[in-house]
Amino acid sequence: LNGEDQDAWKYFLSQNNIKQALKNCRTPKQQAFVSAINANKLFKLQKYDDAAKFFISSGLSFETVCIKYLEAGQVISLITYLNLVLDKLKARSEAEVPPQP
């Protein structure tokens, strides 16, 4: 069957195999969905720094994630998240700057 693997990411997600689910995502929207689910799961397990790594690519708003950390009293992990945001912004801006002659 053509395209039988198009929903493989859903299968791996249902099996809690995040790494394979992310590998099998075909669109950024799918990747964001998987990342958001994993980030929230890790957050509930109080693995706040690990969650931050997935919140970065989750598509959740910056404000939503910051409030989540503040409400949980996780200021140090919020700083980890903020540093990841800054790293992502820096990488993006460096990629957009044309090289100087």
SULWO-V164485 format. One line per field, one symbol per residue. ss: DSSP state (H for helix, E for strand, C for the rest). phi: phi as a letter, one per 20 degrees, with the letter a starting at -180 (. if undefined). Layout:
ss=???
phi=???
//
This chain:
ss=CCCCCCCHHHHHHHCCCHHHHHHCCCCHHHHHHHHHHHHHHHHHCCCHHHHHHHHCCCCCCHHHHHHHHHHCCCHHHHHHHHHHHHHHHHHHHHHHCCCCC
phi=.fmfefdggfffffemdfgffffefdcgffffffffffgfffffemeffffgfefgdenffgfgfffgfffemdfffffgfffffffffffffffeeffef
//
